[in-house]
Amino acid sequence: MEQNTLRRRGLGLRGLDTENLTPGYVLYTPLTSSTTHLISSTTGEEVHRWTLPYRAGRHARLLPDGVTLAYNGAHPTPPDQPSFPMWSKYRGGVMAHVSPDGTILREYRDPLAHHDQLHSDDRRIILYTTMEPLTPAQAARVRGGVPGSEADSNKTIYGDCIRLVLPWESSNHSSSDDFEPGGGGTGGAKLLWEWRAADHLDPAEYPLLPHYARNHWPFVNGLAVDGDGNIVASLRSASKVIVINRDTGAVVWSVGQPVVNQQHCPVVLPPSGDLMVFDNGVFRPEKSKPFSKAVIVSRETKEVGWEWMDASTGGVGFLSPFMGSAMPVKGSSNVLLCEGAMGRILEVTRDGRVVWEFVVPQLRDYRGLMEEREVLQMEKIGSLYESNGIFRAYKYRPEEIPWLEK
């Protein structure tokens, strides 16, 4: 008998409602791979594949020109630190632009980058998340988390930073060494703006939830830019979504539990500025069962104005304890959902109807993709299993990818 749960349940296209489905293509990047896949939402068949020299860091998406793939790859030579096992799994570090034939057009590296990267429409700048070791005094101020779970014997805690960089004015190959003191880089990358959690967040107001390790605070896993140019950030391990004033670095808006819970992927909805968020829901106040859902949170009232959950199972049939995304489908009122941990992608209508379901068929573990020491770390923490997990999924209308039919 087949022992893999996902294979038993079925992979690939699981169902579609052609009448209410938005035509187009879905893009996803399996985390246990170095490939990105574009499939037809009508048939579920693959129509294009990118093969990259680096395993996936988190995700990839097509830029507005419809040709350039913005790929977040795992840094091939990570530093010895940070010394906590999950870093091997969720680090990024290589931000690249890739042509349809897989050619790396340009790349920028930051060895401590992780999770999200936003490439500007004109392909000139990148907004992304990275981190730094906190000083002992800063680390001592961090509240919450599992006692004794800091990164190493020195009790290191890594604090998040957000950087806006101009990476490719002088060279198509650059790195954060270009602007860091003593970095010695020669690629000409310029740091335009930087925000440090340690400088702007009061640890007492943004404590780690009690179930999360004290190695990374506050765990910024998603970014967006609102209509005023301010930065929206999702703080997973603190269950907060915040808006950061670009001029001062101050938090000018925030929302937390029970509205959002260990969330991912904030998306700004024009013209209101309301936020669509993937609410993972591992730990919900006064709830005895975990379940995930998509929500739209009002910037004005901080209340949920719309949500989707799997009502057919009382919520528990849709759960991604980590990763995941919810995004509006362009040219439609539908929403594309990514149950990231299980590699399942859904398209749903605003009235709650599921009109498309696809389960990522690429199943493998990290052997051959990670260094042996990292593979051993994954095995130690129980993460060395066949996975089809994806961080996010994106959908594009046919006219947004003009080269595909040629």
Backbone hydrogen bonds in HBPLUS format (Angstrom, degrees):
<---DONOR---> <-ACCEPTOR-->    atom                        ^
c    i                          cat <-CA-CA->   ^        H-A-AA   ^      H-
h    n   atom  resd res      DA  || num        DHA   H-A  angle D-A-AA Bond
n    s   type  num  typ     dist DA aas  dist angle  dist       angle   num
A0008-ARG N   A0004-ASN O   3.03 MM   4  6.32 160.7  2.07 156.7 162.6     1
A0009-ARG N   A0005-THR O   3.02 MM   4  6.27 153.1  2.10 147.2 154.3     2
A0010-GLY N   A0006-LEU O   2.96 MM   4  6.13 136.3  2.15 142.3 154.0     3
A0012-GLY N   A0359-VAL O   2.70 MM 347  4.82 154.2  1.77 146.1 143.1     4
A0359-VAL N   A0012-GLY O   2.86 MM 347  4.82 162.7  1.89 127.4 131.8     5
A0014-ARG N   A0357-GLU O   2.83 MM 343  5.31 170.6  1.84 143.4 145.7     6
A0357-GLU N   A0015-GLY O   2.94 MM 342  5.31 145.6  2.06 156.4 151.4     7
A0017-ASP N   A0355-VAL O   2.77 MM 338  4.70 149.3  1.86 143.5 136.1     8
A0020-ASN N   A0017-ASP O   3.12 MM   3  5.73 135.0  2.33 114.5 124.5     9
A0021-LEU N   A0017-ASP O   2.91 MM   4  5.82 129.3  2.17 155.3 170.4    10
A0041-SER N   A0024-GLY O   3.12 MM  17  5.91 173.6  2.12 147.6 146.8    11
A0025-TYR N   A0396-TYR O   2.77 MM 371  5.26 157.3  1.82 153.3 161.2    12
A0396-TYR N   A0025-TYR O   2.80 MM 371  5.26 157.8  1.85 153.8 161.3    13
A0026-VAL N   A0039-ILE O   2.96 MM  13  5.38 153.6  2.03 147.2 155.0    14
A0039-ILE N   A0026-VAL O   2.92 MM  13  5.38 163.7  1.95 151.5 156.0    15
A0027-LEU N   A0394-TYR O   2.76 MM 367  5.15 161.4  1.80 149.5 155.9    16
A0394-TYR N   A0027-LEU O   3.08 MM 367  5.15 161.9  2.11 145.6 151.1    17
A0028-TYR N   A0037-HIS O   3.01 MM   9  5.52 156.5  2.07 152.7 160.3    18
A0037-HIS N   A0028-TYR O   2.88 MM   9  5.52 174.1  1.88 172.1 172.2    19
A0031-LEU N   A0389-GLY O   2.98 MM 358  5.94 171.4  1.99 165.8 166.4    20
A0056-ALA N   A0033-SER O   2.85 MM  23  6.05 158.7  1.90 162.0 159.3    21
A0052-LEU N   A0034-SER O   2.81 MM  18  5.34 177.6  1.81 174.1 173.3    22
A0036-THR N   A0050-TRP O   3.01 MM  14  5.13 151.1  2.10 138.7 146.3    23
A0050-TRP N   A0036-THR O   2.93 MM  14  5.13 163.6  1.96 149.4 154.9    24
A0038-LEU N   A0048-HIS O   2.94 MM  10  5.17 159.2  1.98 162.1 157.2    25
A0047-VAL N   A0038-LEU O   2.79 MM   9  5.79 167.9  1.80 154.0 158.1    26
A0048-HIS N   A0038-LEU O   3.33 MM  10  5.17 149.2  2.43 142.9 140.0    27
A0040-SER N   A0045-GLU O   2.89 MM   5  5.56 159.7  1.93 155.6 157.9    28
A0044-GLY N   A0040-SER O   2.68 MM   4  5.09 144.9  1.80 140.3 151.3    29
A0074-ALA N   A0055-ARG O   2.87 MM  19  5.71 164.5  1.89 159.0 161.0    30
A0057-GLY N   A0072-ASN O   2.71 MM  15  5.25 157.1  1.76 141.6 137.9    31
A0072-ASN N   A0059-HIS O   3.05 MM  13  5.60 144.4  2.18 151.5 162.3    32
A0061-ARG N   A0070-ALA O   3.07 MM   9  5.42 149.8  2.16 138.0 146.7    33
A0070-ALA N   A0061-ARG O   2.80 MM   9  5.42 171.4  1.81 172.4 169.4    34
A0063-LEU N   A0068-THR O   2.91 MM   5  5.62 169.0  1.92 169.8 173.5    35
A0066-GLY N   A0063-LEU O   2.83 MM   3  5.77 167.2  1.85 135.8 139.6    36
A0069-LEU N   A0098-VAL O   2.93 MM  29  4.95 176.7  1.93 150.9 151.7    37
A0098-VAL N   A0069-LEU O   2.85 MM  29  4.95 149.9  1.94 140.6 150.2    38
A0071-TYR N   A0096-ALA O   2.87 MM  25  5.22 159.4  1.91 149.6 155.3    39
A0096-ALA N   A0071-TYR O   3.00 MM  25  5.22 170.9  2.01 153.9 156.6    40
A0073-GLY N   A0094-VAL O   2.79 MM  21  4.85 159.8  1.83 154.7 154.9    41
A0094-VAL N   A0073-GLY O   2.99 MM  21  4.85 158.4  2.04 148.4 142.7    42
A0075-HIS N   A0092-GLY O   2.69 MM  17  5.91 148.4  1.79 150.7 139.5    43
A0087-TRP N   A0084-PHE O   3.03 MM   3  5.87 155.7  2.09 127.0 133.9    44
A0088-SER N   A0085-PRO O   3.12 MM   3  5.93 143.2  2.26 122.7 128.5    45
A0089-LYS N   A0086-MET O   2.94 MM   3  5.13 129.5  2.20 101.0 114.8    46
A0090-TYR N   A0086-MET O   2.99 MM   4  6.33 158.5  2.04 161.0 166.7    47
A0091-ARG N   A0087-TRP O   3.04 MM   4  5.45 132.8  2.28 148.0 148.9    48
A0092-GLY N   A0113-ALA O   3.02 MM  21  5.42 167.6  2.04 135.0 131.5    49
A0110-ASP N   A0093-GLY O   2.91 MM  17  4.83 152.3  1.98 132.5 141.5    50
A0095-MET N   A0108-TYR O   2.80 MM  13  5.19 179.4  1.80 168.3 168.2    51
A0108-TYR N   A0095-MET O   2.84 MM  13  5.19 153.3  1.92 142.2 151.1    52
A0097-HIS N   A0106-ARG O   2.92 MM   9  5.44 159.2  1.96 157.1 160.9    53
A0105-LEU N   A0097-HIS O   2.76 MM   8  5.44 154.7  1.83 150.9 158.0    54
A0099-SER N   A0103-THR O   2.94 MM   4  5.27 159.9  1.99 148.1 153.4    55
A0102-GLY N   A0099-SER O   2.91 MM   3  5.35 163.8  1.94 123.2 125.6    56
A0107-GLU N   A0172-ASN O   2.82 MM  65  6.21 156.2  1.87 160.9 165.5    57
A0174-SER N   A0107-GLU O   3.13 MM  67  6.63 159.6  2.18 152.5 158.8    58
A0109-ARG N   A0174-SER O   3.05 MM  65  6.52 142.5  2.20 128.9 139.3    59
A0176-SER N   A0109-ARG O   2.82 MM  67  6.32 143.7  1.95 164.7 174.8    60
A0113-ALA N   A0110-ASP O   3.01 MM   3  5.40 164.9  2.04 124.3 124.4    61
A0114-HIS N   A0129-THR O   3.03 MM  15  5.81 159.4  2.07 138.3 140.7    62
A0129-THR N   A0116-ASP O   3.21 MM  13  5.84 153.2  2.28 157.2 154.6    63
A0118-LEU N   A0127-LEU O   2.65 MM   9  4.99 160.1  1.68 153.6 160.8    64
A0127-LEU N   A0118-LEU O   2.87 MM   9  4.99 160.3  1.91 142.2 148.3    65
A0120-SER N   A0125-ILE O   3.00 MM   5  5.53 169.0  2.01 156.2 156.6    66
A0123-ARG N   A0120-SER O   2.92 MM   3  5.13 161.6  1.95 112.7 117.9    67
A0126-ILE N   A0165-VAL O   3.06 MM  39  5.47 153.2  2.13 146.5 154.6    68
A0165-VAL N   A0126-ILE O   2.92 MM  39  5.47 163.2  1.95 155.3 158.9    69
A0128-TYR N   A0163-ARG O   2.92 MM  35  5.54 157.7  1.97 154.5 161.9    70
A0163-ARG N   A0128-TYR O   2.96 MM  35  5.54 163.1  1.99 159.0 163.9    71
A0130-THR N   A0161-CYS O   2.91 MM  31  5.16 168.1  1.92 148.2 149.0    72
A0161-CYS N   A0130-THR O   2.84 MM  31  5.16 160.3  1.88 136.4 132.8    73
A0132-GLU N   A0159-GLY O   2.90 MM  27  5.42 151.7  1.98 150.0 159.1    74
A0159-GLY N   A0132-GLU O   2.76 MM  27  5.42 152.9  1.83 171.3 165.3    75
A0134-LEU N   A0157-ILE O   2.84 MM  23  5.76 173.1  1.85 165.8 167.3    76
A0139-ALA N   A0135-THR O   2.82 MM   4  6.05 168.5  1.84 165.5 168.8    77
A0140-ALA N   A0136-PRO O   3.01 MM   4  6.08 148.6  2.11 141.3 148.9    78
A0141-ARG N   A0138-GLN O   3.06 MM   3  5.40 145.0  2.19 105.6 115.8    79
A0142-VAL N   A0139-ALA O   3.16 MM   3  5.44 150.6  2.25 106.7 114.8    80
A0208-LEU N   A0143-ARG O   2.97 MM  65  6.18 166.8  1.98 144.4 140.0    81
A0146-VAL N   A0212-TYR O   2.87 MM  66  5.93 143.2  2.01 140.6 148.5    82
A0149-SER N   A0146-VAL O   3.23 MM   3  5.74 141.8  2.38 148.2 143.3    83
A0151-ALA N   A0156-THR O   2.82 MM   5  5.11 165.3  1.84 158.9 153.8    84
A0155-LYS N   A0152-ASP O   2.86 MM   3  5.33 158.4  1.90 120.2 123.1    85
A0158-TYR N   A0215-ASN O   2.96 MM  57  5.96 169.8  1.97 125.9 129.3    86
A0217-TRP N   A0158-TYR O   2.85 MM  59  6.23 163.9  1.88 165.0 169.0    87
A0160-ASP N   A0217-TRP O   3.05 MM  57  6.36 140.5  2.21 144.6 151.8    88
A0197-ALA N   A0160-ASP O   2.97 MM  37  5.58 178.4  1.97 163.0 162.6    89
A0162-ILE N   A0195-TRP O   2.83 MM  33  5.12 152.9  1.91 145.7 154.0    90
A0195-TRP N   A0162-ILE O   2.91 MM  33  5.12 151.6  1.99 147.3 155.2    91
A0164-LEU N   A0193-TRP O   2.91 MM  29  5.06 157.9  1.95 152.9 150.8    92
A0192-LEU N   A0164-LEU O   2.80 MM  28  5.46 152.7  1.88 153.8 161.6    93
A0193-TRP N   A0164-LEU O   3.29 MM  29  5.06 146.6  2.41 140.1 139.3    94
A0166-LEU N   A0190-LYS O   2.81 MM  24  5.05 163.6  1.83 152.7 158.4    95
A0190-LYS N   A0166-LEU O   2.90 MM  24  5.05 163.8  1.93 135.1 140.1    96
A0178-ASP N   A0175-SER O   3.06 MM   3  5.81 164.2  2.09 117.9 122.5    97
A0179-PHE N   A0176-SER O   3.26 MM   3  5.91 154.5  2.33 115.2 120.0    98
A0180-GLU N   A0176-SER O   3.19 MM   4  6.26 133.1  2.42 148.0 161.2    99
A0185-GLY N   A0177-ASP O   3.24 MM   8  4.53 154.1  2.31 109.6 102.0   100
A0183-GLY N   A0180-GLU O   2.84 MM   3  5.06 154.1  1.91 141.0 136.4   101
A0199-ASP N   A0196-ARG O   3.06 MM   3  5.40 142.0  2.21 105.7 116.1   102
A0200-HIS N   A0196-ARG O   3.30 MM   4  6.55 137.5  2.49 146.1 157.6   103
A0200-HIS N   A0197-ALA O   3.18 MM   3  5.30 134.1  2.40 100.0 112.1   104
A0201-LEU N   A0197-ALA O   2.88 MM   4  5.37 153.6  1.95 157.5 154.9   105
A0205-GLU N   A0202-ASP O   2.84 MM   3  5.41 139.9  2.00 118.5 129.5   106
A0206-TYR N   A0202-ASP O   3.12 MM   4  6.38 133.7  2.35 146.5 158.9   107
A0209-LEU N   A0237-SER O   2.78 MM  28  5.86 154.4  1.84 171.8 177.5   108
A0212-TYR N   A0209-LEU O   3.14 MM   3  5.79 173.8  2.15 127.9 129.8   109
A0236-ARG N   A0219-PHE O   2.93 MM  17  5.57 141.2  2.08 161.4 150.7   110
A0221-ASN N   A0234-SER O   3.03 MM  13  5.81 147.4  2.13 150.0 159.5   111
A0234-SER N   A0222-GLY O   2.95 MM  12  5.09 155.7  2.00 145.2 147.5   112
A0224-ALA N   A0232-VAL O   2.92 MM   8  4.86 135.3  2.12 139.5 141.3   113
A0232-VAL N   A0224-ALA O   2.76 MM   8  4.86 174.3  1.76 140.3 142.2   114
A0226-ASP N   A0230-ASN O   2.95 MM   4  5.50 159.2  1.99 151.4 157.7   115
A0229-GLY N   A0226-ASP O   2.99 MM   3  5.38 163.9  2.01 118.5 121.6   116
A0231-ILE N   A0244-ILE O   3.05 MM  13  5.00 151.4  2.13 147.9 147.2   117
A0244-ILE N   A0231-ILE O   2.67 MM  13  5.00 165.6  1.69 151.4 156.2   118
A0233-ALA N   A0242-ILE O   2.92 MM   9  5.40 161.2  1.96 150.0 155.4   119
A0242-ILE N   A0233-ALA O   2.92 MM   9  5.40 164.0  1.94 158.2 161.6   120
A0235-LEU N   A0240-LYS O   2.75 MM   5  5.13 173.2  1.75 168.8 168.3   121
A0238-ALA N   A0235-LEU O   3.35 MM   3  5.57 151.2  2.44 105.2 113.5   122
A0239-SER N   A0235-LEU O   2.96 MM   4  5.84 110.0  2.47 143.2 160.7   123
A0240-LYS N   A0235-LEU O   3.19 MM   5  5.13 162.6  2.22 137.6 143.0   124
A0239-SER N   A0236-ARG O   3.04 MM   3  5.08 156.5  2.09 105.2 112.8   125
A0241-VAL N   A0255-VAL O   2.93 MM  14  5.45 154.3  2.00 155.9 163.8   126
A0255-VAL N   A0241-VAL O   2.95 MM  14  5.45 141.5  2.10 148.1 159.5   127
A0243-VAL N   A0253-TRP O   2.86 MM  10  5.09 145.3  1.98 149.0 146.7   128
A0252-VAL N   A0243-VAL O   2.86 MM   9  5.73 155.4  1.92 159.0 166.8   129
A0245-ASN N   A0250-ALA O   2.85 MM   5  5.45 169.8  1.86 165.3 164.2   130
A0249-GLY N   A0245-ASN O   2.76 MM   4  5.11 150.8  1.85 145.7 153.2   131
A0259-VAL N   A0256-GLY O   2.97 MM   3  5.84 122.8  2.31 138.0 138.6   132
A0260-VAL N   A0256-GLY O   3.25 MM   4  5.45 156.7  2.31 110.9 117.6   133
A0281-GLY N   A0261-ASN O   2.95 MM  20  4.92 166.9  1.96 147.5 145.7   134
A0264-HIS N   A0278-PHE O   2.87 MM  14  5.19 154.9  1.93 150.2 158.5   135
A0278-PHE N   A0264-HIS O   3.04 MM  14  5.19 158.5  2.08 156.2 155.7   136
A0267-VAL N   A0276-MET O   2.81 MM   9  5.03 146.1  1.93 148.7 157.9   137
A0276-MET N   A0267-VAL O   2.83 MM   9  5.03 162.0  1.86 150.4 153.5   138
A0269-LEU N   A0274-ASP O   2.79 MM   5  5.32 162.6  1.82 167.1 168.2   139
A0273-GLY N   A0269-LEU O   2.79 MM   4  5.13 151.2  1.88 150.0 153.0   140
A0275-LEU N   A0297-VAL O   3.01 MM  22  5.18 164.1  2.04 150.9 152.0   141
A0297-VAL N   A0275-LEU O   2.74 MM  22  5.18 160.8  1.77 153.5 155.0   142
A0277-VAL N   A0295-VAL O   2.88 MM  18  5.46 159.0  1.92 155.8 161.8   143
A0295-VAL N   A0277-VAL O   3.04 MM  18  5.46 163.8  2.07 157.2 162.2   144
A0279-ASP N   A0293-LYS O   2.82 MM  14  5.30 151.0  1.90 166.5 176.0   145
A0293-LYS N   A0279-ASP O   3.00 MM  14  5.30 152.9  2.07 141.4 150.0   146
A0287-LYS N   A0284-ARG O   3.13 MM   3  5.34 152.5  2.21 136.1 129.1   147
A0292-SER N   A0318-PHE O   2.88 MM  26  5.77 166.0  1.90 152.0 152.3   148
A0294-ALA N   A0308-TRP O   2.95 MM  14  5.14 154.2  2.02 145.0 151.9   149
A0308-TRP N   A0294-ALA O   2.83 MM  14  5.14 148.8  1.92 142.0 148.8   150
A0296-ILE N   A0306-TRP O   2.84 MM  10  5.17 144.3  1.96 151.3 149.8   151
A0305-GLY N   A0296-ILE O   2.79 MM   9  5.61 159.2  1.83 164.3 170.8   152
A0298-SER N   A0303-GLU O   2.89 MM   5  5.49 169.1  1.90 158.9 159.2   153
A0302-LYS N   A0298-SER O   2.82 MM   4  4.90 140.5  1.98 128.3 138.6   154
A0311-ALA N   A0309-MET O   2.83 MM   2  5.67 117.9  2.22 116.4  98.9   155
A0313-THR N   A0310-ASP O   3.14 MM   3  5.86 163.6  2.17 118.4 123.1   156
A0315-GLY N   A0310-ASP O   2.78 MM   5  4.56 141.1  1.93 155.8 142.9   157
A0314-GLY N   A0311-ALA O   3.30 MM   3  4.89 169.8  2.31  99.0 101.8   158
A0318-PHE N   A0315-GLY O   3.30 MM   3  6.16 164.8  2.33 126.8 128.0   159
A0324-GLY N   A0391-PHE O   3.14 MM  67  5.56 150.2  2.23 136.3 144.2   160
A0325-SER N   A0338-CYS O   3.22 MM  13  4.98 147.8  2.33 123.8 131.6   161
A0338-CYS N   A0325-SER O   2.83 MM  13  4.98 152.5  1.91 153.3 149.9   162
A0327-MET N   A0336-LEU O   2.94 MM   9  5.25 158.5  1.98 145.5 152.7   163
A0336-LEU N   A0327-MET O   2.76 MM   9  5.25 165.3  1.79 163.7 161.5   164
A0329-VAL N   A0334-ASN O   2.98 MM   5  5.50 168.6  1.99 143.0 140.2   165
A0332-SER N   A0329-VAL O   3.16 MM   3  5.58 134.9  2.37 145.1 140.7   166
A0335-VAL N   A0348-VAL O   2.88 MM  13  5.39 157.3  1.93 155.2 162.3   167
A0348-VAL N   A0335-VAL O   2.91 MM  13  5.39 163.0  1.94 154.3 159.2   168
A0337-LEU N   A0346-LEU O   2.72 MM   9  5.03 168.3  1.73 154.7 158.7   169
A0346-LEU N   A0337-LEU O   2.89 MM   9  5.03 159.8  1.93 139.8 146.6   170
A0339-GLU N   A0344-ARG O   2.75 MM   5  5.06 157.8  1.80 165.0 168.3   171
A0342-MET N   A0339-GLU O   3.07 MM   3  5.86 140.7  2.23 123.5 133.0   172
A0344-ARG N   A0339-GLU O   3.33 MM   5  5.06 167.9  2.35 131.2 129.6   173
A0343-GLY N   A0340-GLY O   3.10 MM   3  5.05 160.5  2.14 104.2 110.3   174
A0390-ILE N   A0340-GLY O   3.07 MM  50  4.87 154.5  2.14 128.1 134.4   175
A0360-VAL N   A0343-GLY O   2.76 MM  17  5.17 167.0  1.77 162.1 162.2   176
A0345-ILE N   A0358-PHE O   2.79 MM  13  5.22 167.5  1.80 162.3 166.5   177
A0358-PHE N   A0345-ILE O   2.91 MM  13  5.22 151.8  1.99 151.4 158.7   178
A0347-GLU N   A0356-TRP O   3.01 MM   9  5.01 149.4  2.11 132.0 134.8   179
A0355-VAL N   A0347-GLU O   2.82 MM   8  5.64 169.0  1.83 158.6 162.2   180
A0349-THR N   A0353-ARG O   2.83 MM   4  5.20 153.6  1.90 144.9 153.7   181
A0352-GLY N   A0349-THR O   2.96 MM   3  5.32 158.4  2.00 114.9 117.3   182
A0364-ARG N   A0387-SER O   3.33 MM  23  5.47 161.5  2.37 129.7 130.5   183
A0387-SER N   A0364-ARG O   2.79 MM  23  5.47 168.1  1.81 133.1 131.6   184
A0369-LEU N   A0366-TYR O   2.97 MM   3  5.28 159.4  2.01 130.3 134.1   185
A0370-MET N   A0366-TYR O   3.14 MM   4  5.94 148.8  2.24 172.1 167.7   186
A0374-GLU N   A0371-GLU O   2.90 MM   3  5.25 124.9  2.21 106.2 121.0   187
A0375-VAL N   A0371-GLU O   2.92 MM   4  6.28 153.8  1.99 154.1 162.8   188
A0376-LEU N   A0372-GLU O   2.95 MM   4  6.22 157.6  2.00 151.6 156.8   189
A0377-GLN N   A0373-ARG O   3.14 MM   4  6.36 144.2  2.27 131.9 141.3   190
A0378-MET N   A0374-GLU O   2.91 MM   4  6.26 156.7  1.97 151.6 157.3   191
A0379-GLU N   A0375-VAL O   2.94 MM   4  6.24 155.3  2.00 149.1 156.0   192
A0380-LYS N   A0376-LEU O   2.94 MM   4  6.13 153.3  2.02 143.3 150.5   193
A0381-ILE N   A0377-GLN O   3.15 MM   4  6.45 149.1  2.25 149.4 155.8   194
A0383-SER N   A0378-MET O   2.72 MM   5  4.83 158.0  1.77 157.3 152.2   195
A0382-GLY N   A0379-GLU O   3.20 MM   3  5.11 162.0  2.23 102.5 107.4   196
A0400-GLU N   A0397-ARG O   2.91 MM   3  5.41 154.8  1.97 118.2 126.5   197
A0401-ILE N   A0398-PRO O   3.23 MM   3  5.76 167.4  2.24 115.5 119.4   198
A0404-LEU N   A0401-ILE O   3.17 MM   3  5.80 158.2  2.22 120.7 126.8   199
A0406-LYS N   A0403-TRP O   3.14 MM   3  5.41 157.7  2.19 110.1 117.1   200
